[in-house]
Amino acid sequence: MAERTVTEILEALARIETDVKTIAKNGADHETRLRALEQKSGKRFESLTLAAVTAAIVGVVGYLIGKLF
């Protein structure tokens, strides 16, 4: 009976080890996806800022060219 209990414990331990590996793998994937989402809003803000600065520069250059001619 003791051998059977030890065998059952070892089998359960093997299943737990597999589950822990799966959880760790999925956790790393979730971490990567979260980082991508966190950076997305920053990239959007940078794009918006670049567009605003570009529009302002084009406006100023257009105004100056208009004053010259």
Secondary structure by P-SEA (a helix, b strand, c coil): caaaaaaaaaaaaaaaaaaaaaaaaaaaaaaaaaaaaaaaaaaaaaaaaaaaaaaaaaaaaaaaaaaac
